[in-house]
Amino acid sequence: MVLQATNALLLGKGFPEERIKAHRDRRLALDSLETEDPTVRSLGLCDRFGAREHHLHERCFYDGEYIPERVKEDLLKAKSYIEDVMKILEISSYNEK
């Protein structure tokens, strides 16, 4: 869900779909967005995306390295990330009206 939320954010902020196909593309796009958007920067979305990518995707999924309590904590952080992205998209949608 973090990936889908990130894609929605980047598409909603005008990044073309072909520029966000790989994880590297998303990281670069978030870096760029943070320099342009103070809300995204203040929420630290780039760092948070990278942390979820590392802890949940790389360590847990690929390496099978996990501690159940830590995974639960990471999932709560993922939920918070998604909620913050939804707020940004709602604000952007409201401002466009």
Order of alpha helices (4+ residues) and beta strands (2+ residues): alpha-alpha-alpha-alpha-alpha
